[in-house]
Amino acid sequence: MFSNLSNNNGQSYTYGKKLSAYDSLLIKTYRNKILPKAVNSKKDFLYNGIDNTLILQFPDEASKSFKYLIKTHNGIIDKGDVASRYNIIPRNSGRAFISIYVITKKVDTILVGKKEFTVLSIPQPSLKIKDVVISEQSSIDRRIFFTGDSLKVLFSEDIPTSDTWCIIERFNVGCVYGGVYVSVDNETPLLTGKTLDFIKKLKPAQELVIKVTSITPTGIIRHLPIVRFRIN
């Protein structure tokens, strides 16, 4: 009448197929009312290959006191350091089904919630000045460079914490002029007077190239993909 269910740490629980009156009431009361939410994403997405934080949302105070087992078919889930928080690292992009089980006093597990998440790949980084994104083959008003104070790396507007993944250490701005490649080095994320003077002298619709060297919080140097765009 019972089958085993294991969490990602190898701990086993028994799933009771024959439910008691209390367990039946528990399911009736809480089925699909205890659901996870992705903390790292504004749009409630998960991202492939990185730690994503899930937090359980409860309909009442009583449901906060239960013990839970969280399962997924896509990746690994571990209990977080804070109550009702879990860390998930999806293995593949696409979908991830998150199942939520209540662990009863008899160590049975009862399914009370299931939610499908969209799993995305981390996008290639873009560059950003103020609120303007400089992406490959984009067209940028040069006035942005004079009203903004620095260049930043943008992975995704949906992941607020992604702006800490790497910080620009220096960058180079260049273009082909008269058949010769000319450029200027900017040794800081702040736009220097030398760089601004270079941009000011460019002709409208001139194609520019930005080469960025960034550094991660752990000190790893990373050369970002070259971005080509036109300046007006």
C-alpha positions as CSV (number, residue, x, y, z in Angstrom):
1,M,0.0,0.0,0.0
2,F,3.0,2.3,0.3
3,S,5.9,3.3,-2.0
4,N,9.1,5.1,-1.3
5,L,10.0,8.6,-2.4
6,S,13.5,10.1,-2.0
7,N,14.6,13.7,-1.9
8,N,17.7,15.0,-3.6
9,N,19.9,14.2,-0.5
10,G,19.0,10.6,-0.7
11,Q,16.6,10.6,2.3
12,S,13.6,8.4,1.8
13,Y,10.0,9.0,2.7
14,T,7.0,6.8,2.4
15,Y,4.1,7.9,0.2
16,G,0.8,6.4,1.5
17,K,-1.6,5.5,-1.3
18,K,-4.4,4.9,1.3
19,L,-5.1,8.2,2.9
20,S,-6.5,8.8,6.4
21,A,-9.3,11.2,7.0
22,Y,-6.9,13.8,8.2
23,D,-4.7,13.5,5.1
24,S,-7.7,13.7,2.8
25,L,-8.8,16.9,4.6
26,L,-5.3,18.3,4.3
27,I,-5.3,17.7,0.6
28,K,-8.7,19.2,0.2
29,T,-7.7,22.3,2.2
30,Y,-4.3,22.9,0.6
31,R,-4.2,21.4,-2.8
32,N,-2.5,23.9,-5.2
33,K,-2.6,26.6,-2.5
34,I,1.0,26.1,-1.3
35,L,3.1,27.1,-4.4
36,P,6.7,28.1,-5.0
37,K,7.7,31.5,-6.4
38,A,11.1,32.3,-8.1
39,V,12.8,35.0,-6.0
40,N,15.5,35.9,-8.4
41,S,13.2,36.6,-11.4
42,K,10.8,39.5,-11.8
43,K,8.7,37.3,-14.2
44,D,8.8,34.1,-12.1
45,F,11.2,32.3,-14.5
46,L,14.0,29.9,-13.6
47,Y,17.4,30.0,-15.3
48,N,19.5,27.1,-16.5
49,G,22.8,26.4,-14.8
50,I,22.7,28.9,-12.0
51,D,21.3,28.9,-8.4
52,N,17.7,29.9,-8.4
53,T,15.9,30.6,-5.1
54,L,12.4,29.4,-4.6
55,I,10.2,30.6,-1.7
56,L,7.0,28.8,-0.7
57,Q,3.9,30.9,-0.5
58,F,1.4,29.9,2.2
59,P,-2.4,30.5,2.3
60,D,-2.5,30.6,6.2
61,E,-0.4,30.4,9.3
62,A,-1.1,26.7,9.9
63,S,0.4,25.6,6.6
64,K,3.7,27.3,7.6
65,S,4.3,24.8,10.3
66,F,4.3,21.7,8.1
67,K,7.4,19.9,7.0
68,Y,7.9,19.8,3.2
69,L,9.6,17.8,0.5
70,I,10.2,19.6,-2.8
71,K,10.9,17.6,-6.0
72,T,11.7,18.4,-9.6
73,H,12.3,16.4,-12.8
74,N,14.8,19.0,-14.1
75,G,17.8,19.5,-12.0
76,I,18.7,19.6,-8.3
77,I,16.8,21.1,-5.3
78,D,18.4,21.8,-1.9
79,K,16.9,23.3,1.2
80,G,18.0,26.8,1.7
81,D,19.4,28.4,4.9
82,V,16.1,30.2,5.6
83,A,12.8,28.5,6.3
84,S,10.5,28.0,3.3
85,R,13.4,28.8,0.9
86,Y,14.9,26.3,-1.5
87,N,17.7,26.4,-4.1
88,I,17.2,24.9,-7.5
89,I,19.7,24.5,-10.4
90,P,17.8,23.3,-13.5
91,R,19.7,21.0,-15.8
92,N,18.1,21.9,-19.0
93,S,16.2,24.9,-20.5
94,G,12.6,24.4,-21.3
95,R,10.3,23.5,-18.4
96,A,10.7,22.5,-14.8
97,F,7.8,20.9,-12.8
98,I,8.1,21.6,-9.1
99,S,6.1,19.2,-6.8
100,I,5.5,20.1,-3.2
101,Y,4.8,17.4,-0.6
102,V,3.7,17.7,3.0
103,I,5.5,15.2,5.3
104,T,3.0,13.9,7.8
105,K,3.6,12.8,11.3
106,K,3.7,9.2,10.1
107,V,6.4,10.2,7.6
108,D,4.0,9.8,4.7
109,T,4.3,12.3,1.9
110,I,1.2,14.0,0.4
111,L,1.2,16.0,-2.8
112,V,-0.3,19.4,-2.1
113,G,1.1,21.6,-4.9
114,K,2.6,21.4,-8.4
115,K,3.8,24.3,-10.6
116,E,5.3,24.5,-14.0
117,F,8.2,27.0,-14.5
118,T,9.7,28.2,-17.7
119,V,13.5,27.6,-17.6
120,L,15.5,30.0,-19.7
121,S,19.2,30.1,-20.7
122,I,21.2,33.0,-19.4
123,P,21.3,35.5,-22.2
124,Q,24.6,36.8,-23.7
125,P,25.5,40.0,-21.9
126,S,24.8,43.4,-23.3
127,L,26.1,46.8,-22.4
128,K,24.1,49.6,-20.8
129,I,24.4,53.3,-20.2
130,K,21.7,54.9,-18.0
131,D,18.6,53.1,-19.2
132,V,19.7,52.5,-22.8
133,V,20.9,49.0,-23.8
134,I,23.7,48.8,-26.3
135,S,23.3,45.5,-28.1
136,E,24.7,44.0,-31.2
137,Q,23.7,46.0,-34.4
138,S,21.7,48.5,-32.4
139,S,21.5,52.2,-33.2
140,I,22.4,54.6,-30.3
141,D,22.0,58.3,-29.9
142,R,25.5,59.7,-29.0
143,R,23.9,62.1,-26.4
144,I,23.4,59.1,-24.2
145,F,27.2,58.9,-23.7
146,F,27.3,62.5,-22.5
147,T,24.3,62.2,-20.1
148,G,25.4,58.9,-18.7
149,D,28.4,58.6,-16.4
150,S,29.5,54.9,-16.9
151,L,29.2,51.7,-18.9
152,K,27.7,48.7,-17.2
153,V,27.1,45.0,-18.1
154,L,23.5,43.8,-18.5
155,F,22.6,40.1,-18.6
156,S,18.9,40.3,-18.0
157,E,16.5,43.0,-16.7
158,D,14.5,40.0,-15.3
159,I,17.3,39.1,-12.8
160,P,18.0,42.1,-10.5
161,T,21.1,40.4,-9.0
162,S,22.7,39.9,-12.4
163,D,24.3,43.4,-12.3
164,T,26.7,42.0,-9.7
165,W,27.9,39.0,-11.7
166,C,30.7,41.0,-13.3
167,I,31.8,44.6,-13.2
168,I,33.6,46.4,-16.1
169,E,37.2,46.9,-15.3
170,R,38.1,48.7,-18.6
171,F,36.9,48.9,-22.2
172,N,38.0,50.0,-25.7
173,V,36.0,52.0,-28.2
174,G,37.0,51.9,-31.9
175,C,35.9,52.3,-35.5
176,V,37.3,52.0,-39.0
177,Y,38.2,55.5,-40.3
178,G,39.8,56.0,-43.7
179,G,40.5,52.3,-43.9
180,V,42.3,52.3,-40.6
181,Y,41.1,51.0,-37.3
182,V,41.3,53.7,-34.6
183,S,40.3,53.4,-31.0
184,V,40.6,54.8,-27.5
185,D,41.2,52.9,-24.2
186,N,39.0,53.7,-21.3
187,E,40.7,52.3,-18.2
188,T,37.6,52.6,-15.9
189,P,33.9,51.9,-16.2
190,L,33.4,55.7,-16.0
191,L,33.4,57.5,-19.3
192,T,36.5,59.6,-19.6
193,G,36.9,62.9,-21.3
194,K,39.2,61.2,-23.9
195,T,36.5,58.7,-24.8
196,L,33.8,61.3,-25.0
197,D,35.9,63.5,-27.2
198,F,36.4,60.5,-29.5
199,I,32.7,59.8,-29.7
200,K,31.9,63.5,-30.2
201,K,34.0,63.6,-33.5
202,L,32.3,60.6,-35.1
203,K,30.2,61.0,-38.2
204,P,26.4,60.0,-38.0
205,A,25.7,56.3,-38.6
206,Q,29.4,55.5,-37.9
207,E,29.8,51.8,-36.8
208,L,31.5,51.5,-33.4
209,V,33.0,48.5,-31.7
210,I,33.2,48.2,-27.9
211,K,35.6,45.6,-26.3
212,V,35.0,45.1,-22.6
213,T,37.2,43.5,-20.0
214,S,35.3,42.7,-16.8
215,I,36.0,41.2,-13.4
216,T,33.8,38.9,-11.3
217,P,33.4,39.2,-7.5
218,T,35.9,36.3,-7.1
219,G,38.5,38.2,-9.1
220,I,38.2,36.3,-12.4
221,I,38.9,38.4,-15.5
222,R,36.4,38.0,-18.3
223,H,36.5,39.4,-21.8
224,L,33.0,39.9,-23.0
225,P,31.8,39.4,-26.6
226,I,32.5,42.4,-28.8
227,V,29.5,44.6,-29.4
228,R,29.1,46.4,-32.8
229,F,26.6,49.2,-33.1
230,R,26.0,52.5,-34.9
231,I,26.0,55.9,-33.4
232,N,23.8,58.8,-34.5
